[in-house]
Amino acid sequence: MSDSILSWRDGAGWLILAGSADIQTDTRTQVLARLKAGGGVAYLGLHVDDIDPLMDDMEDLGAPTGYFVNILTEDDDAIETRLKEASCIVLPNITPLEDFHSALIGAALRGIADCYERGGVIFAEGASAMLFGALFLDSTNTPQAGLDWVQDVFVLPDVTSISESQIARQLLSAGKVRLALGIGQGSGLALGRDNQLVPIGARQVTIVLGNAPHL
């Protein structure tokens, strides 16, 4: 747990939540700067097309050797082993989120947790960032239970003001979540051990408790 306004899963690594990519910012470069030595970069997806442009860009920025982990078709032992040995696991900006969430539960999530606990970086970009909160929106904009790595929070990628999201306001007022976290395009929030909470990229990050902005 953290003593900051946000509380997140314990681990030796970094959990980095980001809005969708923006070529004008260096969010992905700042992700790579936090990688531990050794291990490649595992890119998760349901289809290889989910990650091709992202993998190419990360490698152009100097990322270690990358590999695609198909969490739909690979067997559980292979998924878990390939993820826990990575220096970084990347969850791309793909939808529908309910399909991605369902496929993560089990071996993939165990591998992600193991990697994070060993000091790896978990990088969730765009829509995937929403999965690490208490709730996420499915393809019908209905709230569903998320992974809750950032506890009691509703994550909103590509949103810089909670006033832009009626659903966020409704969830806050109904007490379904305690906080809403908006992360603008080209921005990210890195959550690390010892209560480290670092805005990166364009640094357009907003945390709202009820109706009061705190960051």
VOPAGU-2260 file (C-alpha; in pm, 1 decimal, decimal comma):
REM VOPAGU-2260
SITE   aa  ch    i         X         Y         Z
SITE  MET   A    0       0,0       0,0       0,0
SITE  SER   A    1      96,4     364,8     -39,9
SITE  ASP   A    2      51,4     657,7     200,3
SITE  SER   A    3     -30,5     890,1     -92,2
SITE  ILE   A    4    -381,5     970,0    -208,0
SITE  LEU   A    5    -354,4     661,1    -430,8
SITE  SER   A    6    -300,4     308,1    -303,3
SITE  TRP   A    7    -160,4      42,7    -532,6
SITE  ARG   A    8     -34,8    -314,1    -531,5
SITE  ASP   A    9     293,3    -380,7    -353,7
SITE  GLY   A   10     586,1    -483,1    -572,0
SITE  ALA   A   11     948,9    -408,6    -652,5
SITE  GLY   A   12     866,9    -286,3   -1002,0
SITE  TRP   A   13     674,7      -3,9   -1166,4
SITE  LEU   A   14     311,6       8,2   -1272,9
SITE  ILE   A   15     283,4     270,9   -1546,8
SITE  LEU   A   16     -59,2     377,1   -1668,9
SITE  ALA   A   17     -71,0     597,8   -1976,8
SITE  GLY   A   18    -308,8     760,2   -2217,5
SITE  SER   A   19    -288,3     672,9   -2584,7
SITE  ALA   A   20      40,8     748,9   -2758,2
SITE  ASP   A   21     132,1    1094,8   -2883,2
SITE  ILE   A   22     440,1    1136,8   -3103,3
SITE  GLN   A   23     498,7    1480,3   -2949,3
SITE  THR   A   24     578,8    1331,4   -2605,3
SITE  ASP   A   25     832,6    1084,1   -2473,4
SITE  THR   A   26     611,8     865,3   -2251,8
SITE  ARG   A   27     741,5     538,1   -2397,4
SITE  THR   A   28    1103,5     654,1   -2363,0
SITE  GLN   A   29    1043,9     725,5   -1995,0
SITE  VAL   A   30     894,0     377,9   -1956,0
SITE  LEU   A   31    1209,7     222,7   -2101,4
SITE  ALA   A   32    1427,5     427,7   -1864,5
SITE  ARG   A   33    1274,8     235,8   -1572,7
SITE  LEU   A   34    1352,0    -114,7   -1702,3
SITE  LYS   A   35    1564,0    -345,6   -1490,7
SITE  ALA   A   36    1866,9    -509,9   -1650,7
SITE  GLY   A   37    1805,9    -840,0   -1826,2
SITE  GLY   A   38    1491,3    -979,6   -1978,9
SITE  GLY   A   39    1303,5    -881,9   -2289,9
SITE  VAL   A   40     980,3    -692,9   -2344,3
SITE  ALA   A   41     662,6    -900,7   -2356,5
SITE  TYR   A   42     377,7    -754,5   -2559,6
SITE  LEU   A   43      36,1    -894,0   -2470,9
SITE  GLY   A   44    -252,9    -921,8   -2710,9
SITE  LEU   A   45    -527,7   -1132,2   -2856,6
SITE  HIS   A   46    -390,0   -1103,6   -3212,5
SITE  VAL   A   47     -44,4   -1014,4   -3339,9
SITE  ASP   A   48    -193,2    -710,6   -3518,2
SITE  ASP   A   49    -263,6    -567,6   -3172,9
SITE  ILE   A   50     103,4    -500,4   -3108,1
SITE  ASP   A   51     298,2    -468,1   -3435,4
SITE  PRO   A   52     317,4     -83,8   -3456,6
SITE  LEU   A   53     376,6     -53,2   -3082,4
SITE  MET   A   54     657,8    -309,9   -3085,8
SITE  ASP   A   55     824,8    -138,2   -3382,8
SITE  ASP   A   56     813,7     200,1   -3210,0
SITE  MET   A   57     945,8      65,6   -2879,6
SITE  GLU   A   58    1235,0    -107,3   -3055,6
SITE  ASP   A   59    1314,0     214,2   -3244,7
SITE  LEU   A   60    1336,1     384,9   -2904,2
SITE  GLY   A   61    1589,7     128,5   -2783,9
SITE  ALA   A   62    1373,1    -130,7   -2612,0
SITE  PRO   A   63    1526,2    -474,4   -2545,9
SITE  THR   A   64    1426,8    -764,1   -2769,9
SITE  GLY   A   65    1050,2    -794,0   -2778,7
SITE  TYR   A   66     814,9   -1084,4   -2825,7
SITE  PHE   A   67     441,3   -1128,8   -2866,6
SITE  VAL   A   68     253,4   -1332,7   -2606,7
SITE  ASN   A   69     -83,2   -1447,2   -2739,8
SITE  ILE   A   70    -287,7   -1490,1   -2423,4
SITE  LEU   A   71    -567,9   -1658,4   -2616,8
SITE  THR   A   72    -377,9   -1941,3   -2785,2
SITE  GLU   A   73     -60,8   -2014,4   -2586,0
SITE  ASP   A   74     -72,3   -2268,5   -2305,1
SITE  ASP   A   75     -79,9   -2150,2   -1945,5
SITE  ASP   A   76     269,7   -2265,0   -1850,4
SITE  ALA   A   77     426,9   -2089,5   -2149,6
SITE  ILE   A   78     234,8   -1767,6   -2084,4
SITE  GLU   A   79     329,7   -1753,5   -1717,5
SITE  THR   A   80     696,7   -1835,5   -1780,1
SITE  ARG   A   81     739,5   -1586,8   -2065,6
SITE  LEU   A   82     582,6   -1307,5   -1861,6
SITE  LYS   A   83     755,3   -1355,4   -1528,8
SITE  GLU   A   84    1097,3   -1352,3   -1698,3
SITE  ALA   A   85    1035,3   -1023,9   -1885,3
SITE  SER   A   86    1186,2    -690,9   -1783,6
SITE  CYS   A   87     873,1    -517,4   -1909,4
SITE  ILE   A   88     519,8    -626,8   -1995,6
SITE  VAL   A   89     323,9    -404,8   -2232,1
SITE  LEU   A   90     -54,3    -405,6   -2249,8
SITE  PRO   A   91    -150,9    -217,4   -2567,3
SITE  ASN   A   92    -438,7      15,1   -2643,3
SITE  ILE   A   93    -689,8    -246,0   -2762,6
SITE  THR   A   94   -1061,8    -306,7   -2730,8
SITE  PRO   A   95   -1305,0    -456,0   -2647,9
SITE  LEU   A   96   -1173,5    -445,0   -2296,2
SITE  GLU   A   97   -1401,6    -718,0   -2165,0
SITE  ASP   A   98   -1238,2    -970,4   -2401,7
SITE  PHE   A   99    -889,0    -860,2   -2301,2
SITE  HIS   A  100    -978,6    -866,4   -1931,1
SITE  SER   A  101   -1125,7   -1215,8   -1956,9
SITE  ALA   A  102    -816,9   -1349,0   -2134,6
SITE  LEU   A  103    -585,3   -1197,2   -1872,6
SITE  ILE   A  104    -747,3   -1375,9   -1580,1
SITE  GLY   A  105    -543,0   -1682,4   -1484,1
SITE  ALA   A  106    -194,1   -1754,2   -1618,7
SITE  ALA   A  107    -138,4   -1411,4   -1776,7
SITE  LEU   A  108    -229,7   -1224,4   -1461,4
SITE  ARG   A  109     -10,7   -1454,7   -1250,9
SITE  GLY   A  110     280,8   -1387,6   -1485,1
SITE  ILE   A  111     219,9   -1011,2   -1475,3
SITE  ALA   A  112     210,6   -1013,9   -1094,6
SITE  ASP   A  113     528,8   -1221,4   -1072,5
SITE  CYS   A  114     713,7    -990,7   -1312,2
SITE  TYR   A  115     603,6    -684,6   -1115,0
SITE  GLU   A  116     700,0    -837,3    -780,7
SITE  ARG   A  117    1047,1    -917,9    -920,9
SITE  GLY   A  118    1106,7    -556,3   -1025,1
SITE  GLY   A  119     964,9    -554,5   -1377,8
SITE  VAL   A  120     773,0    -271,5   -1542,2
SITE  ILE   A  121     404,7    -317,5   -1623,5
SITE  PHE   A  122     308,7     -63,8   -1890,4
SITE  ALA   A  123     -60,9     -29,1   -1974,9
SITE  GLU   A  124    -128,9     218,6   -2254,1
SITE  GLY   A  125    -460,6     368,1   -2360,7
SITE  ALA   A  126    -770,1     161,4   -2293,5
SITE  SER   A  127    -568,1    -108,4   -2114,8
SITE  ALA   A  128    -479,7     136,7   -1837,3
SITE  MET   A  129    -844,0     130,1   -1732,3
SITE  LEU   A  130    -817,5    -240,8   -1644,7
SITE  PHE   A  131    -589,8    -173,4   -1345,8
SITE  GLY   A  132    -851,0      30,1   -1161,2
SITE  ALA   A  133   -1145,4     -94,8    -959,0
SITE  LEU   A  134   -1378,8     -65,3   -1257,6
SITE  PHE   A  135   -1348,4     -46,8   -1635,3
SITE  LEU   A  136   -1598,8      21,0   -1911,7
SITE  ASP   A  137   -1695,3    -258,6   -2147,9
SITE  SER   A  138   -1795,0    -209,6   -2511,8
SITE  THR   A  139   -2143,1     -92,5   -2405,3
SITE  ASN   A  140   -1998,2     160,6   -2157,8
SITE  THR   A  141   -2116,4     -52,2   -1866,1
SITE  PRO   A  142   -1885,0     -57,1   -1562,4
SITE  GLN   A  143   -1727,4    -396,3   -1490,3
SITE  ALA   A  144   -1496,2    -511,9   -1210,5
SITE  GLY   A  145   -1132,7    -435,2   -1292,7
SITE  LEU   A  146    -807,8    -582,1   -1160,6
SITE  ASP   A  147    -802,5    -324,8    -874,6
SITE  TRP   A  148    -423,5    -291,3    -866,7
SITE  VAL   A  149    -488,1      79,1    -802,0
SITE  GLN   A  150    -748,6      40,1    -533,6
SITE  ASP   A  151   -1090,5     203,9    -536,8
SITE  VAL   A  152   -1004,5     411,9    -844,8
SITE  PHE   A  153   -1169,7     457,9   -1184,8
SITE  VAL   A  154    -899,3     517,3   -1448,2
SITE  LEU   A  155    -984,9     735,7   -1748,5
SITE  PRO   A  156    -725,2     731,8   -2027,7
SITE  ASP   A  157    -724,2    1031,4   -2263,8
SITE  VAL   A  158    -929,9    1239,1   -2020,4
SITE  THR   A  159    -783,2    1548,7   -1854,1
SITE  SER   A  160   -1094,2    1672,4   -1673,3
SITE  ILE   A  161   -1346,3    1452,2   -1494,8
SITE  SER   A  162   -1613,1    1697,3   -1610,8
SITE  GLU   A  163   -1566,8    1534,2   -1953,1
SITE  SER   A  164   -1696,7    1199,7   -1821,9
SITE  GLN   A  165   -2055,4    1168,6   -1702,8
SITE  ILE   A  166   -1992,4     806,2   -1605,4
SITE  ALA   A  167   -1701,4     905,8   -1380,2
SITE  ARG   A  168   -1914,7    1168,0   -1207,1
SITE  GLN   A  169   -2192,2     914,7   -1155,4
SITE  LEU   A  170   -1955,4     652,6   -1011,2
SITE  LEU   A  171   -1803,7     904,8    -772,3
SITE  SER   A  172   -2135,7    1042,9    -653,9
SITE  ALA   A  173   -2276,9     691,8    -604,1
SITE  GLY   A  174   -1972,9     586,1    -401,5
SITE  LYS   A  175   -1884,0     307,5    -646,5
SITE  VAL   A  176   -1524,6     433,8    -644,9
SITE  ARG   A  177   -1340,8     674,4    -416,2
SITE  LEU   A  178   -1127,3     840,8    -682,0
SITE  ALA   A  179   -1121,5     910,0   -1053,9
SITE  LEU   A  180    -783,9     924,6   -1227,9
SITE  GLY   A  181    -766,8    1106,5   -1559,7
SITE  ILE   A  182    -454,8    1056,5   -1776,0
SITE  GLY   A  183    -426,7    1268,1   -2088,9
SITE  GLN   A  184    -306,0    1154,3   -2429,4
SITE  GLY   A  185      73,1    1139,2   -2433,4
SITE  SER   A  186      80,9    1140,4   -2053,8
SITE  GLY   A  187     138,8     871,2   -1795,1
SITE  LEU   A  188     158,1     803,6   -1425,0
SITE  ALA   A  189     435,8     580,7   -1289,3
SITE  LEU   A  190     359,3     409,3    -958,3
SITE  GLY   A  191     657,7     258,2    -778,5
SITE  ARG   A  192     773,1     125,1    -445,9
SITE  ASP   A  193     835,0     357,6    -150,0
SITE  ASN   A  194     527,0     561,2    -245,9
SITE  GLN   A  195     679,8     688,1    -570,9
SITE  LEU   A  196     413,4     851,3    -786,3
SITE  VAL   A  197     561,4    1023,8   -1092,0
SITE  PRO   A  198     372,0    1194,2   -1379,2
SITE  ILE   A  199     553,3    1135,9   -1708,9
SITE  GLY   A  200     524,5    1247,8   -2070,7
SITE  ALA   A  201     299,6    1552,7   -2106,6
SITE  ARG   A  202     219,0    1515,1   -1733,0
SITE  GLN   A  203    -152,8    1578,5   -1783,3
SITE  VAL   A  204    -275,2    1379,1   -1485,3
SITE  THR   A  205    -578,9    1459,7   -1271,8
SITE  ILE   A  206    -694,0    1287,3    -953,1
SITE  VAL   A  207   -1041,2    1370,7    -827,6
SITE  LEU   A  208   -1198,3    1280,4    -494,5
SITE  GLY   A  209   -1566,1    1362,4    -518,2
SITE  ASN   A  210   -1565,2    1699,8    -691,8
SITE  ALA   A  211   -1230,0    1827,1    -561,7
SITE  PRO   A  212    -920,0    1808,4    -788,0
SITE  HIS   A  213    -602,7    1705,2    -603,7
SITE  LEU   A  214    -341,3    1689,1    -882,3
